[in-house]
Amino acid sequence: MFTVLIPARLASTRLPNKPLADIAGLPMVVHVARRAAQSQARRVVVATDSAEVQAACAAHGVDTVMTDSHHESGSDRLAQACELLGLPDDETIVNVQGDEPLIDPVLINAVAAQLAAHPQAAMSTAAHPIASWQDFQNPNVVKVVCDQSGDALLFSRSPIPFWRDQPDQLPTHPAPLRHIGIYAYRAGFLRQFPNLPPAPLERTEALEQLRALWHGHRIAVYLAPDAPAPGVDTPQDLEKVRALLRKP
C-alpha cells in the first residue's frame, strides 16, 4: 500500500489556473485524483497552496493538505505534505503530477511496486522505449539510461545513448528510453531531499532528479511497454485531452 500525493499550484505560466481547467465538467486536478483513486493507493491527497484548489477538491470529495506558497519545486511541497500528514519514514509516496488527467492507475501501481522491489533505491520512476528519431533528438523529451539492475545511470535532454558507429540512427543496444514524469519515494528520503544542495548537473539540464543521483542515491526505473496518455502543459494540450474525454 502507498499514498498518492498530487502537487497542484495555480502559478502556471503557459496555462494560467491549470489545476482548475474544466475538462468534461470537472476541474483537471479532480480528474487526476479520481484516476489515482483507481490505483491501489490507500489514500490520495492533493497538496496545494491555493484556497481555490482546496475548495474545488472539497466540492468533489478529494482530500487536500495546504502547503506553503514559497516552495520552488513539487518535491519541496510534497516533503512538507509528508510532515503535515504525519506520514512515517517507511511509507511509500507516489508523486502524481496535477496535470495528468488521463494517468493510468496501472502505471501508478507499477512505480510503487518498483520501489518496493528495489530496497537499495530511494526513489523510483518510469520510462518507455523511444520509437522516433524526432523524439530522440527533442530536448523536451527527457532520456534515461539504466544499469543492469534497472537503476538510472543518467537522465538528460540530450540524445543518449549516443550510437558512435551509427550516429544517424536510433540506438538498439540498449534502446533509448523516454523518462515518464512520475516518481515514488520513501517518505524518509522525501523529507531529506529538499535539504540536499542542488547539483550543478541539475542546474544545467533543469532536471531535479539529477540531484538524487549526484548525491549518490539510486533511482529504480520501471520500464513501461507504451507511452503514457498525454498530459497538459499548454492550451493546445488541454484541447487535446478534452477531445479524448469526449470520445465515447
PyRosetta script that sets phi, psi and omega in degrees:
from pyrosetta import init, pose_from_sequence

init()
pose = pose_from_sequence("MFTVLIPARLASTRLPNKPLADIAGLPMVVHVARRAAQSQARRVVVATDSAEVQAACAAHGVDTVMTDSHHESGSDRLAQACELLGLPDDETIVNVQGDEPLIDPVLINAVAAQLAAHPQAAMSTAAHPIASWQDFQNPNVVKVVCDQSGDALLFSRSPIPFWRDQPDQLPTHPAPLRHIGIYAYRAGFLRQFPNLPPAPLERTEALEQLRALWHGHRIAVYLAPDAPAPGVDTPQDLEKVRALLRKP")
pose.set_psi(1, 154.6)
pose.set_omega(1, -176.3)
pose.set_phi(2, -154.3)
pose.set_psi(2, 170.0)
pose.set_omega(2, 177.0)
pose.set_phi(3, -112.4)
pose.set_psi(3, 134.4)
pose.set_omega(3, 173.4)
pose.set_phi(4, -97.3)
pose.set_psi(4, 126.6)
pose.set_omega(4, 172.2)
pose.set_phi(5, -114.5)
pose.set_psi(5, 133.6)
pose.set_omega(5, -177.4)
pose.set_phi(6, -118.9)
pose.set_psi(6, 104.1)
pose.set_omega(6, 176.4)
pose.set_phi(7, -72.6)
pose.set_psi(7, 135.1)
pose.set_omega(7, -177.8)
pose.set_phi(8, -146.3)
pose.set_psi(8, 119.3)
pose.set_omega(8, 176.5)
pose.set_phi(9, -132.1)
pose.set_psi(9, 157.7)
pose.set_omega(9, -175.8)
pose.set_phi(10, -87.3)
pose.set_psi(10, -15.0)
pose.set_omega(10, -171.3)
pose.set_phi(11, -81.6)
pose.set_psi(11, 62.5)
pose.set_omega(11, 174.0)
pose.set_phi(12, -96.8)
pose.set_psi(12, 131.8)
pose.set_omega(12, -177.2)
pose.set_phi(13, -81.4)
pose.set_psi(13, -36.7)
pose.set_omega(13, -176.3)
pose.set_phi(14, -83.1)
pose.set_psi(14, -24.6)
pose.set_omega(14, -179.3)
pose.set_phi(15, -145.0)
pose.set_psi(15, 89.3)
pose.set_omega(15, -177.0)
pose.set_phi(16, -56.2)
pose.set_psi(16, 143.3)
pose.set_omega(16, 179.0)
pose.set_phi(17, 55.9)
pose.set_psi(17, 36.7)
pose.set_omega(17, -173.0)
pose.set_phi(18, -54.9)
pose.set_psi(18, -45.2)
pose.set_omega(18, -177.8)
pose.set_phi(19, -59.6)
pose.set_psi(19, -24.4)
pose.set_omega(19, -177.2)
pose.set_phi(20, -96.3)
pose.set_psi(20, 1.8)
pose.set_omega(20, -179.8)
pose.set_phi(21, -56.9)
pose.set_psi(21, 132.0)
pose.set_omega(21, -177.1)
pose.set_phi(22, -75.5)
pose.set_psi(22, 127.4)
pose.set_omega(22, 173.9)
pose.set_phi(23, -132.9)
pose.set_psi(23, 111.8)
pose.set_omega(23, 179.6)
pose.set_phi(24, 53.6)
pose.set_psi(24, 38.4)
pose.set_omega(24, 174.2)
pose.set_phi(25, 87.4)
pose.set_psi(25, 3.4)
pose.set_omega(25, 179.9)
pose.set_phi(26, -130.9)
pose.set_psi(26, 147.5)
pose.set_omega(26, 173.7)
pose.set_phi(27, -61.8)
pose.set_psi(27, 145.6)
pose.set_omega(27, -177.2)
pose.set_phi(28, -55.1)
pose.set_psi(28, -42.3)
pose.set_omega(28, -177.0)
pose.set_phi(29, -63.6)
pose.set_psi(29, -29.4)
pose.set_omega(29, 177.0)
pose.set_phi(30, -69.8)
pose.set_psi(30, -40.1)
pose.set_omega(30, 174.2)
pose.set_phi(31, -57.4)
pose.set_psi(31, -45.3)
pose.set_omega(31, -179.3)
pose.set_phi(32, -60.5)
pose.set_psi(32, -47.7)
pose.set_omega(32, -178.2)
pose.set_phi(33, -62.5)
pose.set_psi(33, -39.5)
pose.set_omega(33, -179.9)
pose.set_phi(34, -68.4)
pose.set_psi(34, -36.6)
pose.set_omega(34, 175.6)
pose.set_phi(35, -65.7)
pose.set_psi(35, -42.9)
pose.set_omega(35, 179.3)
pose.set_phi(36, -63.4)
pose.set_psi(36, -34.1)
pose.set_omega(36, -180.0)
pose.set_phi(37, -67.2)
pose.set_psi(37, -16.6)
pose.set_omega(37, 176.0)
pose.set_phi(38, -81.9)
pose.set_psi(38, -6.0)
pose.set_omega(38, 176.2)
pose.set_phi(39, -82.1)
pose.set_psi(39, -172.6)
pose.set_omega(39, 179.2)
pose.set_phi(40, -86.9)
pose.set_psi(40, 11.7)
pose.set_omega(40, -179.9)
pose.set_phi(41, -61.4)
pose.set_psi(41, 140.6)
pose.set_omega(41, 176.4)
pose.set_phi(42, -81.1)
pose.set_psi(42, -19.2)
pose.set_omega(42, -179.1)
pose.set_phi(43, -156.4)
pose.set_psi(43, 144.1)
pose.set_omega(43, 176.1)
pose.set_phi(44, -125.9)
pose.set_psi(44, 124.7)
pose.set_omega(44, -176.5)
pose.set_phi(45, -133.9)
pose.set_psi(45, 133.3)
pose.set_omega(45, 173.3)
pose.set_phi(46, -89.7)
pose.set_psi(46, 126.5)
pose.set_omega(46, 177.8)
pose.set_phi(47, -102.2)
pose.set_psi(47, 115.1)
pose.set_omega(47, -173.4)
pose.set_phi(48, -139.1)
pose.set_psi(48, 164.6)
pose.set_omega(48, 172.4)
pose.set_phi(49, -115.3)
pose.set_psi(49, 13.2)
pose.set_omega(49, -171.9)
pose.set_phi(50, -115.5)
pose.set_psi(50, 125.8)
pose.set_omega(50, 175.1)
pose.set_phi(51, -64.5)
pose.set_psi(51, -32.3)
pose.set_omega(51, 178.7)
pose.set_phi(52, -66.0)
pose.set_psi(52, -43.0)
pose.set_omega(52, 177.7)
pose.set_phi(53, -65.3)
pose.set_psi(53, -42.8)
pose.set_omega(53, 179.0)
pose.set_phi(54, -59.2)
pose.set_psi(54, -43.8)
pose.set_omega(54, -179.1)
pose.set_phi(55, -66.1)
pose.set_psi(55, -40.8)
pose.set_omega(55, 179.5)
pose.set_phi(56, -64.2)
pose.set_psi(56, -40.4)
pose.set_omega(56, 178.3)
pose.set_phi(57, -66.2)
pose.set_psi(57, -44.5)
pose.set_omega(57, -179.7)
pose.set_phi(58, -60.2)
pose.set_psi(58, -36.7)
pose.set_omega(58, -179.2)
pose.set_phi(59, -64.5)
pose.set_psi(59, -21.0)
pose.set_omega(59, -178.0)
pose.set_phi(60, -117.8)
pose.set_psi(60, 18.1)
pose.set_omega(60, 173.4)
pose.set_phi(61, 74.0)
pose.set_psi(61, 25.4)
pose.set_omega(61, 179.7)
pose.set_phi(62, -100.7)
pose.set_psi(62, 129.3)
pose.set_omega(62, 178.7)
pose.set_phi(63, -69.0)
pose.set_psi(63, 145.8)
pose.set_omega(63, 176.2)
pose.set_phi(64, -136.5)
pose.set_psi(64, 161.4)
pose.set_omega(64, 168.8)
pose.set_phi(65, -135.1)
pose.set_psi(65, 132.9)
pose.set_omega(65, -178.0)
pose.set_phi(66, -88.1)
pose.set_psi(66, 123.4)
pose.set_omega(66, 179.9)
pose.set_phi(67, -114.0)
pose.set_psi(67, 170.8)
pose.set_omega(67, -178.3)
pose.set_phi(68, -67.5)
pose.set_psi(68, 159.6)
pose.set_omega(68, -177.6)
pose.set_phi(69, -90.9)
pose.set_psi(69, -7.6)
pose.set_omega(69, -172.3)
pose.set_phi(70, -90.4)
pose.set_psi(70, -1.1)
pose.set_omega(70, -173.8)
pose.set_phi(71, -62.7)
pose.set_psi(71, 136.5)
pose.set_omega(71, -179.1)
pose.set_phi(72, -84.5)
pose.set_psi(72, -21.1)
pose.set_omega(72, -176.0)
pose.set_phi(73, -144.2)
pose.set_psi(73, 165.4)
pose.set_omega(73, 177.6)
pose.set_phi(74, -65.0)
pose.set_psi(74, -35.0)
pose.set_omega(74, 179.9)
pose.set_phi(75, -67.1)
pose.set_psi(75, -34.7)
pose.set_omega(75, 174.1)
pose.set_phi(76, -60.7)
pose.set_psi(76, -43.7)
pose.set_omega(76, 180.0)
pose.set_phi(77, -64.1)
pose.set_psi(77, -40.6)
pose.set_omega(77, -179.4)
pose.set_phi(78, -68.9)
pose.set_psi(78, -35.6)
pose.set_omega(78, 177.3)
pose.set_phi(79, -60.5)
pose.set_psi(79, -43.2)
pose.set_omega(79, 177.3)
pose.set_phi(80, -66.4)
pose.set_psi(80, -38.1)
pose.set_omega(80, 178.8)
pose.set_phi(81, -60.9)
pose.set_psi(81, -39.0)
pose.set_omega(81, 176.4)
pose.set_phi(82, -57.8)
pose.set_psi(82, -42.7)
pose.set_omega(82, 179.3)
pose.set_phi(83, -65.7)
pose.set_psi(83, -47.1)
pose.set_omega(83, -177.3)
pose.set_phi(84, -64.2)
pose.set_psi(84, -32.7)
pose.set_omega(84, -179.7)
pose.set_phi(85, -88.3)
pose.set_psi(85, -7.2)
pose.set_omega(85, 178.9)
pose.set_phi(86, 65.5)
pose.set_psi(86, 36.5)
pose.set_omega(86, -177.3)
pose.set_phi(87, -76.4)
pose.set_psi(87, 135.9)
pose.set_omega(87, -179.5)
pose.set_phi(88, -69.3)
pose.set_psi(88, 157.7)
pose.set_omega(88, -175.8)
pose.set_phi(89, -60.6)
pose.set_psi(89, -28.5)
pose.set_omega(89, -177.3)
pose.set_phi(90, -90.2)
pose.set_psi(90, 2.5)
pose.set_omega(90, 176.8)
pose.set_phi(91, -69.5)
pose.set_psi(91, 137.8)
pose.set_omega(91, 173.6)
pose.set_phi(92, -88.0)
pose.set_psi(92, 127.7)
pose.set_omega(92, 179.4)
pose.set_phi(93, -112.5)
pose.set_psi(93, 124.1)
pose.set_omega(93, 174.0)
pose.set_phi(94, -103.1)
pose.set_psi(94, 123.2)
pose.set_omega(94, 179.0)
pose.set_phi(95, -91.9)
pose.set_psi(95, 105.4)
pose.set_omega(95, 176.0)
pose.set_phi(96, -101.8)
pose.set_psi(96, 124.3)
pose.set_omega(96, -177.6)
pose.set_phi(97, -66.4)
pose.set_psi(97, 144.4)
pose.set_omega(97, -176.7)
pose.set_phi(98, -75.1)
pose.set_psi(98, -0.2)
pose.set_omega(98, 178.8)
pose.set_phi(99, -114.2)
pose.set_psi(99, 30.5)
pose.set_omega(99, -179.9)
pose.set_phi(100, -120.4)
pose.set_psi(100, 68.2)
pose.set_omega(100, -175.3)
pose.set_phi(101, -68.9)
pose.set_psi(101, -11.8)
pose.set_omega(101, 179.6)
pose.set_phi(102, -110.0)
pose.set_psi(102, 15.3)
pose.set_omega(102, -174.5)
pose.set_phi(103, -58.8)
pose.set_psi(103, 140.9)
pose.set_omega(103, -177.7)
pose.set_phi(104, -83.2)
pose.set_psi(104, 122.1)
pose.set_omega(104, 177.0)
pose.set_phi(105, -57.5)
pose.set_psi(105, -29.3)
pose.set_omega(105, 178.2)
pose.set_phi(106, -62.8)
pose.set_psi(106, -37.8)
pose.set_omega(106, 178.2)
pose.set_phi(107, -65.5)
pose.set_psi(107, -40.7)
pose.set_omega(107, 177.5)
pose.set_phi(108, -59.3)
pose.set_psi(108, -47.2)
pose.set_omega(108, 178.5)
pose.set_phi(109, -60.4)
pose.set_psi(109, -42.0)
pose.set_omega(109, -175.6)
pose.set_phi(110, -65.7)
pose.set_psi(110, -40.0)
pose.set_omega(110, -179.7)
pose.set_phi(111, -67.5)
pose.set_psi(111, -39.6)
pose.set_omega(111, 176.0)
pose.set_phi(112, -63.8)
pose.set_psi(112, -42.9)
pose.set_omega(112, 179.5)
pose.set_phi(113, -65.7)
pose.set_psi(113, -34.2)
pose.set_omega(113, 179.2)
pose.set_phi(114, -62.1)
pose.set_psi(114, -40.8)
pose.set_omega(114, 178.5)
pose.set_phi(115, -66.8)
pose.set_psi(115, -42.0)
pose.set_omega(115, 179.6)
pose.set_phi(116, -62.2)
pose.set_psi(116, -33.2)
pose.set_omega(116, -178.3)
pose.set_phi(117, -81.8)
pose.set_psi(117, -8.3)
pose.set_omega(117, -178.3)
pose.set_phi(118, -125.7)
pose.set_psi(118, 79.1)
pose.set_omega(118, -176.5)
pose.set_phi(119, -62.9)
pose.set_psi(119, -18.2)
pose.set_omega(119, 178.8)
pose.set_phi(120, -76.9)
pose.set_psi(120, -12.9)
pose.set_omega(120, -174.7)
pose.set_phi(121, -95.1)
pose.set_psi(121, 146.8)
pose.set_omega(121, 174.7)
pose.set_phi(122, -91.8)
pose.set_psi(122, -20.6)
pose.set_omega(122, -176.2)
pose.set_phi(123, -143.8)
pose.set_psi(123, 163.9)
pose.set_omega(123, 167.2)
pose.set_phi(124, -139.1)
pose.set_psi(124, 161.4)
pose.set_omega(124, 178.6)
pose.set_phi(125, -153.2)
pose.set_psi(125, -165.2)
pose.set_omega(125, -176.3)
pose.set_phi(126, -140.4)
pose.set_psi(126, 160.0)
pose.set_omega(126, 176.8)
pose.set_phi(127, -153.5)
pose.set_psi(127, 163.4)
pose.set_omega(127, 175.1)
pose.set_phi(128, -141.9)
pose.set_psi(128, 158.4)
pose.set_omega(128, -178.3)
pose.set_phi(129, -63.2)
pose.set_psi(129, 141.4)
pose.set_omega(129, 175.1)
pose.set_phi(130, -89.6)
pose.set_psi(130, 128.4)
pose.set_omega(130, -175.6)
pose.set_phi(131, -107.0)
pose.set_psi(131, -13.0)
pose.set_omega(131, -174.8)
pose.set_phi(132, -122.4)
pose.set_psi(132, 146.0)
pose.set_omega(132, 176.9)
pose.set_phi(133, -63.2)
pose.set_psi(133, -35.9)
pose.set_omega(133, -179.2)
pose.set_phi(134, -63.0)
pose.set_psi(134, -44.6)
pose.set_omega(134, 177.3)
pose.set_phi(135, -64.9)
pose.set_psi(135, -38.4)
pose.set_omega(135, -179.7)
pose.set_phi(136, -61.8)
pose.set_psi(136, -36.2)
pose.set_omega(136, -178.4)
pose.set_phi(137, -87.9)
pose.set_psi(137, -14.0)
pose.set_omega(137, -173.5)
pose.set_phi(138, -75.8)
pose.set_psi(138, 121.1)
pose.set_omega(138, 179.7)
pose.set_phi(139, -69.0)
pose.set_psi(139, -16.0)
pose.set_omega(139, 175.8)
pose.set_phi(140, -81.4)
pose.set_psi(140, -9.4)
pose.set_omega(140, 173.8)
pose.set_phi(141, -97.6)
pose.set_psi(141, 109.3)
pose.set_omega(141, -177.2)
pose.set_phi(142, -80.9)
pose.set_psi(142, 131.2)
pose.set_omega(142, 179.6)
pose.set_phi(143, -103.6)
pose.set_psi(143, 155.3)
pose.set_omega(143, 176.3)
pose.set_phi(144, -138.6)
pose.set_psi(144, 143.1)
pose.set_omega(144, 170.6)
pose.set_phi(145, -119.0)
pose.set_psi(145, 146.3)
pose.set_omega(145, -172.5)
pose.set_phi(146, -121.9)
pose.set_psi(146, 159.5)
pose.set_omega(146, 174.4)
pose.set_phi(147, -89.0)
pose.set_psi(147, -175.7)
pose.set_omega(147, -174.0)
pose.set_phi(148, -67.5)
pose.set_psi(148, -20.0)
pose.set_omega(148, 179.3)
pose.set_phi(149, -91.2)
pose.set_psi(149, -2.0)
pose.set_omega(149, 179.4)
pose.set_phi(150, 90.6)
pose.set_psi(150, 11.8)
pose.set_omega(150, 175.5)
pose.set_phi(151, -92.5)
pose.set_psi(151, 150.8)
pose.set_omega(151, -178.1)
pose.set_phi(152, -69.1)
pose.set_psi(152, 134.4)
pose.set_omega(152, 169.7)
pose.set_phi(153, -93.2)
pose.set_psi(153, -40.8)
pose.set_omega(153, -176.6)
pose.set_phi(154, -161.4)
pose.set_psi(154, 143.2)
pose.set_omega(154, 167.6)
pose.set_phi(155, -111.3)
pose.set_psi(155, 141.9)
pose.set_omega(155, 179.1)
pose.set_phi(156, -157.3)
pose.set_psi(156, 153.6)
pose.set_omega(156, 170.8)
pose.set_phi(157, -82.7)
pose.set_psi(157, -13.5)
pose.set_omega(157, 177.7)
pose.set_phi(158, -77.0)
pose.set_psi(158, 159.8)
pose.set_omega(158, 177.6)
pose.set_phi(159, -74.1)
pose.set_psi(159, 101.2)
pose.set_omega(159, 178.1)
pose.set_phi(160, -125.7)
pose.set_psi(160, 145.8)
pose.set_omega(160, -2.8)
pose.set_phi(161, -74.7)
pose.set_psi(161, 149.0)
pose.set_omega(161, 177.9)
pose.set_phi(162, -85.5)
pose.set_psi(162, 125.9)
pose.set_omega(162, -179.0)
pose.set_phi(163, -90.3)
pose.set_psi(163, 100.2)
pose.set_omega(163, -173.8)
pose.set_phi(164, -59.1)
pose.set_psi(164, -41.6)
pose.set_omega(164, -174.2)
pose.set_phi(165, -84.8)
pose.set_psi(165, -14.8)
pose.set_omega(165, 176.9)
pose.set_phi(166, -136.6)
pose.set_psi(166, 66.3)
pose.set_omega(166, -170.8)
pose.set_phi(167, -66.6)
pose.set_psi(167, -13.9)
pose.set_omega(167, -179.5)
pose.set_phi(168, -102.7)
pose.set_psi(168, 15.8)
pose.set_omega(168, 179.5)
pose.set_phi(169, -129.3)
pose.set_psi(169, 157.1)
pose.set_omega(169, 173.8)
pose.set_phi(170, -66.4)
pose.set_psi(170, 134.7)
pose.set_omega(170, 175.6)
pose.set_phi(171, -61.0)
pose.set_psi(171, 154.7)
pose.set_omega(171, 178.5)
pose.set_phi(172, -119.1)
pose.set_psi(172, -26.4)
pose.set_omega(172, -177.6)
pose.set_phi(173, -135.9)
pose.set_psi(173, 91.7)
pose.set_omega(173, -1.1)
pose.set_phi(174, -84.9)
pose.set_psi(174, 158.1)
pose.set_omega(174, 175.8)
pose.set_phi(175, -70.8)
pose.set_psi(175, 147.4)
pose.set_omega(175, 179.4)
pose.set_phi(176, -70.3)
pose.set_psi(176, 148.2)
pose.set_omega(176, -177.2)
pose.set_phi(177, -123.7)
pose.set_psi(177, 135.9)
pose.set_omega(177, 174.9)
pose.set_phi(178, -94.0)
pose.set_psi(178, 127.9)
pose.set_omega(178, 178.5)
pose.set_phi(179, -72.7)
pose.set_psi(179, 136.8)
pose.set_omega(179, 174.7)
pose.set_phi(180, -103.7)
pose.set_psi(180, 129.7)
pose.set_omega(180, -171.9)
pose.set_phi(181, -80.9)
pose.set_psi(181, 62.2)
pose.set_omega(181, 172.3)
pose.set_phi(182, -130.4)
pose.set_psi(182, 140.7)
pose.set_omega(182, -176.1)
pose.set_phi(183, -134.2)
pose.set_psi(183, 147.7)
pose.set_omega(183, 164.9)
pose.set_phi(184, -119.0)
pose.set_psi(184, 141.0)
pose.set_omega(184, -179.8)
pose.set_phi(185, -129.6)
pose.set_psi(185, 154.2)
pose.set_omega(185, 160.7)
pose.set_phi(186, -80.9)
pose.set_psi(186, 135.3)
pose.set_omega(186, -172.7)
pose.set_phi(187, -58.6)
pose.set_psi(187, -35.4)
pose.set_omega(187, 178.9)
pose.set_phi(188, -61.9)
pose.set_psi(188, -41.1)
pose.set_omega(188, 177.3)
pose.set_phi(189, -69.3)
pose.set_psi(189, -39.8)
pose.set_omega(189, -179.4)
pose.set_phi(190, -60.5)
pose.set_psi(190, -35.7)
pose.set_omega(190, 176.9)
pose.set_phi(191, -64.9)
pose.set_psi(191, -34.0)
pose.set_omega(191, -178.2)
pose.set_phi(192, -80.1)
pose.set_psi(192, -29.1)
pose.set_omega(192, -168.0)
pose.set_phi(193, -56.5)
pose.set_psi(193, -45.2)
pose.set_omega(193, -178.9)
pose.set_phi(194, -63.7)
pose.set_psi(194, -18.2)
pose.set_omega(194, 180.0)
pose.set_phi(195, -88.2)
pose.set_psi(195, -7.7)
pose.set_omega(195, 176.0)
pose.set_phi(196, -73.9)
pose.set_psi(196, 134.5)
pose.set_omega(196, 177.9)
pose.set_phi(197, -61.2)
pose.set_psi(197, 136.7)
pose.set_omega(197, 176.0)
pose.set_phi(198, -56.2)
pose.set_psi(198, 142.2)
pose.set_omega(198, -177.9)
pose.set_phi(199, -88.4)
pose.set_psi(199, 145.4)
pose.set_omega(199, 176.4)
pose.set_phi(200, -55.6)
pose.set_psi(200, -40.9)
pose.set_omega(200, 179.5)
pose.set_phi(201, -65.3)
pose.set_psi(201, -35.7)
pose.set_omega(201, 175.6)
pose.set_phi(202, -60.9)
pose.set_psi(202, -43.5)
pose.set_omega(202, 180.0)
pose.set_phi(203, -66.4)
pose.set_psi(203, -39.4)
pose.set_omega(203, -178.3)
pose.set_phi(204, -65.8)
pose.set_psi(204, -47.7)
pose.set_omega(204, -176.1)
pose.set_phi(205, -86.5)
pose.set_psi(205, -15.5)
pose.set_omega(205, -172.7)
pose.set_phi(206, 57.9)
pose.set_psi(206, 48.8)
pose.set_omega(206, 179.0)
pose.set_phi(207, -131.7)
pose.set_psi(207, 107.5)
pose.set_omega(207, -172.6)
pose.set_phi(208, -65.6)
pose.set_psi(208, -29.0)
pose.set_omega(208, -177.8)
pose.set_phi(209, -65.0)
pose.set_psi(209, -19.9)
pose.set_omega(209, 177.8)
pose.set_phi(210, -66.2)
pose.set_psi(210, -21.5)
pose.set_omega(210, 177.3)
pose.set_phi(211, -62.1)
pose.set_psi(211, -42.3)
pose.set_omega(211, 179.8)
pose.set_phi(212, -62.3)
pose.set_psi(212, -46.8)
pose.set_omega(212, 179.3)
pose.set_phi(213, -63.6)
pose.set_psi(213, -41.0)
pose.set_omega(213, -178.4)
pose.set_phi(214, -57.8)
pose.set_psi(214, -37.1)
pose.set_omega(214, -177.8)
pose.set_phi(215, -93.2)
pose.set_psi(215, 11.9)
pose.set_omega(215, 171.0)
pose.set_phi(216, 89.9)
pose.set_psi(216, 10.1)
pose.set_omega(216, 178.1)
pose.set_phi(217, -89.8)
pose.set_psi(217, 149.2)
pose.set_omega(217, -177.0)
pose.set_phi(218, -100.2)
pose.set_psi(218, 146.3)
pose.set_omega(218, 179.7)
pose.set_phi(219, -123.9)
pose.set_psi(219, 112.3)
pose.set_omega(219, 177.8)
pose.set_phi(220, -78.8)
pose.set_psi(220, 139.2)
pose.set_omega(220, -174.3)
pose.set_phi(221, -116.9)
pose.set_psi(221, 120.2)
pose.set_omega(221, 172.6)
pose.set_phi(222, -84.1)
pose.set_psi(222, 128.8)
pose.set_omega(222, 179.9)
pose.set_phi(223, -94.5)
pose.set_psi(223, 105.6)
pose.set_omega(223, 179.2)
pose.set_phi(224, -81.0)
pose.set_psi(224, 146.2)
pose.set_omega(224, -178.7)
pose.set_phi(225, -72.4)
pose.set_psi(225, -26.7)
pose.set_omega(225, -174.0)
pose.set_phi(226, -136.0)
pose.set_psi(226, 165.3)
pose.set_omega(226, 175.3)
pose.set_phi(227, -68.4)
pose.set_psi(227, 147.9)
pose.set_omega(227, 177.2)
pose.set_phi(228, -74.5)
pose.set_psi(228, 168.0)
pose.set_omega(228, 173.2)
pose.set_phi(229, -64.2)
pose.set_psi(229, 154.8)
pose.set_omega(229, -175.6)
pose.set_phi(230, -67.4)
pose.set_psi(230, 144.0)
pose.set_omega(230, 171.4)
pose.set_phi(231, -92.6)
pose.set_psi(231, -172.2)
pose.set_omega(231, -175.5)
pose.set_phi(232, -125.1)
pose.set_psi(232, 111.5)
pose.set_omega(232, 174.8)
pose.set_phi(233, -115.9)
pose.set_psi(233, -28.8)
pose.set_omega(233, -172.4)
pose.set_phi(234, -130.9)
pose.set_psi(234, 166.6)
pose.set_omega(234, 174.2)
pose.set_phi(235, -57.5)
pose.set_psi(235, -33.5)
pose.set_omega(235, 178.5)
pose.set_phi(236, -66.0)
pose.set_psi(236, -40.8)
pose.set_omega(236, 176.6)
pose.set_phi(237, -61.5)
pose.set_psi(237, -40.9)
pose.set_omega(237, -179.0)
pose.set_phi(238, -60.5)
pose.set_psi(238, -44.0)
pose.set_omega(238, 179.3)
pose.set_phi(239, -65.3)
pose.set_psi(239, -35.8)
pose.set_omega(239, 178.5)
pose.set_phi(240, -63.6)
pose.set_psi(240, -44.5)
pose.set_omega(240, -179.9)
pose.set_phi(241, -67.8)
pose.set_psi(241, -39.6)
pose.set_omega(241, 176.4)
pose.set_phi(242, -58.5)
pose.set_psi(242, -42.0)
pose.set_omega(242, 179.8)
pose.set_phi(243, -64.9)
pose.set_psi(243, -40.2)
pose.set_omega(243, 179.6)
pose.set_phi(244, -63.2)
pose.set_psi(244, -39.5)
pose.set_omega(244, -178.1)
pose.set_phi(245, -78.0)
pose.set_psi(245, -16.0)
pose.set_omega(245, 174.4)
pose.set_phi(246, -79.3)
pose.set_psi(246, -18.9)
pose.set_omega(246, -178.1)
pose.set_phi(247, -66.1)
pose.set_psi(247, 140.4)
pose.set_omega(247, 179.5)
pose.set_phi(248, -69.6)
pose.dump_pdb("model.pdb")
